[in-house]
Amino acid sequence: MSMLRPMALRLGPLLAAVDALALAGAAWLAHLLRFQGPIRVEKWAEVVGHPVLGIVGVLLVWGLATAAELYGPLRVRRRRELAIRVAVVGGFWGFGVALATYVVPSWRFGRGLLVLTTGAWVVVAWLLRVVVRRWVMGRFRPPALVVGEAAAVAGVCERLRSHPLAPWEPVDGAHLEPSELAGAARGLGAEVVVLVGSVGGFGAFASDLAALHFSGVPVVVTSELWAWLDGRLPVEELSPDAFLHQPGFGSVHWQLFNRLTRVLDVLVALVMIVPASPLVLLGGLLVLLSDGRPAFYLQMRVGQFGRGFRILKLRTMRRDAEEDGPSFSPPGDPRVTATGRWLRRLRVDELPQLLNVLRGDMSLVGPRPERPEFVTELARQIPYYTFRLAVPPGITGWAQVNMPYACDLDEHRRKLEYDLYFIRERSVGLYLLTLLRTLNAALAGVR
């Protein structure tokens, strides 16, 4: 997928530079509002006299903004969550600077200054991205040559035209012969060539396509296109060979990475338990008051490599919810109590699973752990479904933050596509990004 990124619009360095300037301007504005006369000059001199504090502040905002996808070449076009992403970055930045000034007492930056600086930066950063998003949405889109079977090419072109993140204008190349492809791409000035359907007909011209690819015009199949745009791997476009020959799937055996994520799981879970405990106790009390005992329940789930374990959750359904047997929970499920609906919306019902993470049953980030009876049925109907068991299940996951609860076969197939993408692209960055998106969803109250 990285082959597509060099051709994308590069706004990250510009946004990062403006963020740094905005941070300095916000700090000066905070001093203007907070102090007057000689005191202002004296306080500003204290800040300027410790340049390392400024460097730490800039590096911190860059790191947090990168984790929040605020420097992605296309993510600036997303309307959803933009404001809350910037606000979350500002909040964590303020916490980080406060912690830094506590560790290094000579770095003086009072609470009032910190609040004003954070607020001013959040406003400027948000306005900047609103302006950039509007400019990007109205800019000229370079061509993408789409070739293959006529009907399939027409469908891909239509999806690309309507896709909110696609940076290209698709050009239908179904009429082109394989021998004409490289010349047509160069003639159009195409930034990418998309091969749709069976690519066997292009085998005789593999050397021409390879030369085109390495000249700076990526040649990709449609599954890679949707992986880059949507963060998912379409099941219908995958073959068993994909799991053997794509290096990303080999990360499931990368012991160093697995140990690193285990350390992160334990550290983050221990940190989260402190603020989560009052929320869980309050949630349990609300369940008891609204629907009686029990407030918590244990339920069997399928973990990594098919191993079973008992998951701990706050009860969000009526006590008689499964008198007719287990079933998926659709939107507006009448079995969910009024209290349970809010606990689910804010993700509080999942917080007791931090204990499962500490026990090693789960990770913080991974595919959603399903019940054994559901896994058996879904594996029978959806290709590659059991491959999601190659990694530990998670409290949250890439699939969970990209779509709501799945309640039918098609939705579970789509969730699997996100899970497969997560497994192939697993990295510390994607791990942290998923946690951030989960926080965004909880604060925004997204189901």
N, C-alpha and C positions, 0 to 999 in steps of 0.2 A: 504493500500500500504506500510506502514512502516514496515510490516512484512518481506518484501523482503530486506530492507536496511541492516540489520545486516549481511546478507550473502554476501554482495557486497565487493569488494576490498576496503580496507580502506587506502587511501593515504592522506586524509585531514590533519591529524596531522603532517605528515612528510612534506607536502608542506607548511603548515603554519610555521613550525619551520624554514625551509629553507628560506621562504620569510622574516622572521624576521632577520635572519643572513644576508641575501642579502641586506636588508635595512640598517643595520649597516655598512656593507662593502661598500655600495654605498655612504653613508654619508662620510666615511673616504676617499674614492677615490675622492669625490668631493673636499674635503679639500686639498688633494695632488695636484689636478689639479688647484685649485683656488688660493692657497697661497704657500708661500715659507718660509723656515727657521723658526725663532721664531714666526712670525705672525701666521703660521699654527698651531703651538703648542698652542698659545694663543686662537685662534678661536676654536680649538677642545676642549680646556679646558672649554670654555663657554658652549659648547653643553653638555659635560659630567657633568658639574656642575649643570645642570637642568635635572635630570633623568626623571622627570614627562613629559617633552617634548618628550623624547624617548618613554616612555610608551604610550603616546597619539598617536605618529606616528605609533607604531606597532599595537595598537588596531584599529586605523583608516584603515590601510592597510588590516588587517584581516577582518574587517567589510565589506569593499568595495569588497574585493576578494570573500567573502562568497556570497554577493548579486550578484556578477558576475558569480557565479557557478564555480569558479576556484578551489574550494576544493571538488567538488562533486566526488564521487568515480568512476563515469563513464564519466562525462562530459569532463574529460581530453582527451578523445578519439575523441572529435569533432574537425575536422579541421576548419570548417567554423567559422568564427568570433573569433577564439582564439586570434590572434594578436590584433584585435581591442578591445577585452574585456580587455586584459592586459593594453593596452594604455589608455582606458577610466578609468580604476581603477587608473593608474598612474596620469592622469590628475586631477581627483577628489581628490586624495590624496594630490597633490601639492596645490590645492585650499584650502583644509581643513587645511593643515599645515600653509599656509600663513594667513588664518583667525585666527588660534590659536595664532600665534605670534603677530598679531595685537591686539587681546584681552588681551594677557599677554605680555606686552612690554619687560619684563625681559628675555623672551625666544628669543634669538638672532639666527636667521637662515636666512641669506640674500637671495635675489632673485637668484643670481648666483649659490649659493650652492643648493638652492631648485631645480633649473632646472637641474643641473648636477646629483643630487641625484635621482630625478625622472627618468631621462633618463637612468641612470645606472641600477636602479631597474627594469624598464620595460624590458630592454634587458635580464637581468639575469632571471627574472620571466618567460619571454617568452621561452627562451632557455631551462629552466628547464622543462616546460610543454611539449615542443616538444620531449625531451628525454623520459619523463615519458610516453607520449602517445605512442611512438614507442615501449617501453618496454611492456606496457599493451596490445597493439595489438598483440604482439608476444608471450604472456604468455599462459600457459596451461589453458584451460577453464574447470572448474569442470562440472560434468554432471548434467543435468536437466531431470528428468523422465517425459515424456509426455504420458498420458494415456487417453483412450476414444475410440471413433469410429475410425476405421483404416484410412479411407480417410481423416478425419479431423485431426487426429494426424500427418499424413504425411505432410499435409499442414502447420501445426504449426511448425513442425521440420524444414521444409525448410525455413520458414520465420525467425526462430531463427538463423539458420546457416548463413543467409545472412544479418542479422540485424547488423549494425555497432556498436551498443551499448550493444548487448547481451553478458553478461559475461559467459554464459554457453554453453556447448556442448550438444545439445538435444539428448536424447536416446528414441527411439520409444518403447513405452510400450503398444501398442495396443493389443498385444497378452496376456497380463497379466489378470488374473482373479482378481476381487476386493479383494478377500481374500489374494492374493499374493502381493498386492501393497506395504504394509508397509515393508515387508521383503525384497522385491526387491529394494526399495529405500535405505534401510540401507546397503544392500549388495553392491550396486553400489557406495555408498558414495555420493548420490545425494544431491545437495544443495537446490533444490526446486522440488516440484512435481506439475505438471500442469494438471488440469482436463479439458478435451476438450469436448465440446458438452454437452449433457444432463448428469447431475451428479446423476440422480435418481437411477441408478444401484449401486451406491456406498453408498446409504442410510443405508443399513444393516450393513455397516462396518464404520459407522460414528465415533464410539468410537475409532477404530484403527487409523483412519485418524487424529482424534483430538489428540491422544497420539503422533503420528508422528509429527504433527504440533507443539505441545508444547515442543517437545524434541529438537527443533531447526531446523527442516526441514519444511519450509513453504509449505503448501498445498493451491494452489490458482487456481481460474478459469482463463480462458484466458483473460477475459476483464480486470482483475487486472494486468495481465502480460503486456498487451499493454498500460494500463494506466501508469505503472511505466516506461516502455521503451520509450513510445512516448508522454506521457502527454495528452492522449485522452481516451475517453470511447466509444468503438465501439457501435453504435446504434443497430446493428443487434444482439448483445449479451446482451442487456439490457431488463429487464422486468419491468412492472409497480411497482413491489415489490421493485426494487432497489431504487426508490425514497422515499419509505416509511421506509425501514429498514436500509439504510446506514446512519450513523449519520452525515456524511459530508454534506449532502443536507439540514440538519436542520439549517445550518449556515445562510440561507436566512432569518430566523426569529430571529437571534441573534442581538438584538438591540444595545448592547454595541459595537460589531464589526462594525455594520452599521454606528453608530455615529462616531466611530474612523476613518473609511475610509472617511466619509464625511468631517471630520476635515482635514485629509490628502489631500483630493481633493482640498479644498479651499486654504490651505497653499501652496501646490505645484503649483496650478494654478496661485496664486498671484505672486509667485516667477518666474514662467515661462513667465508671461505676459511681464515682463521687456525686456528680450532678444528676445521674440517672436514678439513684436510689430514692430521693424524695418524690420524683415523678412516678416511679413504680408503686411506691407506698400509697401515694394519693390516688393513682389509678385503681389499685386494689381496693382501697376504701370506697371509692365511687361505685365499683362493681358490687361490693357487699351491700351498700345502701340501696342501690337501684334494683338489684336482681338476686341478692342473697349469695350464699355460699355455693360452690367454691369460687374464690377470686382468681386462683391460678389453676392450671391444669398441665398434666404431662401427656404427651402424645408421641407415638412412634413415628419416626421419620427415617428416610434412607440417606446415608451419608456417603463419603468418598469410598469408591470401589464397592458400593452396594452394602456397606456395613450399616446396620440399624442402630439408632440411638434414640433416647427420649428427649424431646424438646420441651422447654419450659416457657409458657406464655401466660399473659393475662387473658382471662376469659372474656370474649367479646360477643359470643352468641348465647342464646337461651340454653338452659340446661337440657332441654329436650330436642336440641337442634338436629340430632342424628338418630332419631327414633326410626327413620326409614332407611338408615344406612348413610355412609359418607357420600358427599357430593361437593362439587366446587361451589364457591360463593359468587353468584353473579352480582352486578351492580344493583343496589337497592334491595339486597337480600333481606327478606322479612325476618329471618332468623337472627340477624344482628341486632343487638339491643341499641337503644339510643346512646347509652354511655359507650358501648363498644364501637359505635360508628365514629365517635370523636377520638377514641383511643387508636383506632386504625388510621384515621386521617392524619394524626400527629405522630404515628409510628411508635407510640408509647407501649403498645401491646407486645412489640418485639424486644423491648429493652431487657426483660429477664433472660433472654438468650445470651447476654454477655457472660453468664455463668457457663453456658455451653461452650462458648469461645475459650474461656479459661481452662475448661476441662479438656479441650482439644477435639471436641466433637465437630466444631464448626470454625470457620474463619469469619472475620468481620465482613469480607467481600467475597462473594461467590454465587453460584446458582442457588435458587431457592430450594431448600430441602422439601421434598414432597413425601406424602404418605405411601407406604409400600403398595397398597392397592391401586393408587393412581399411577405410580411408576410402571407397574406391570401393564396396565391398560394403555398408557401413552407410548411405551416402548413398542407395543404391538402395532400401533397405528402410525407412528412418526419415525421416519428413518433417522438414524444416528442419535436417537434420544438418549440412549444410555451413555453416550460419550460425555455428557455433562457430569457423570459420576467420576470422571477422571481427576477432578479437583475437589477440594473440600467445599461443602455448601456454605452459604453466607447469610448473615442477618440481613444484609442488603446485597445488591448485585447490579451488574450492568443492565440486565433485563428488567429488574424491578424499577430502576430509575428512568427507563426509557418507555415503559408502558405500564398500565395499571394491572391489577390482578387478572390472571387468565381464567376464564370460566368456560371455554369451549375448545374444541380440537384446533381450530385455526389460530386462536390466540396462543395456545401452548406451542404450536409450531413456530409462530413468530417469536415467542420468548426464547425458544431453543436457538433461533438464529442469533439473537443477542448473546446468549450464553456461549455459543461456539466462537463468536467474535472475541468475547472476553477471554476464553481459554487460549485462543491463538495469539492474542495481542497482550497477554498478561504482562504487567510491568508495575513497578512501584508508582509511576505516574498515573496509570489507569486505576490502580487501587485507591490512591488518594482522591482522584477526580470523582470516583464513584461515591466515596464518603461525603465529598462536598455536595454532590448532586442530591444525595439523600437528605442532607441538612437543608438544602434549598427546598426540597419537596415537603419536608416536615414544616418548615416555617411558612411556606406558601399554602399549606393545607391541601396538597394535591393527593388524590386517592392513590 
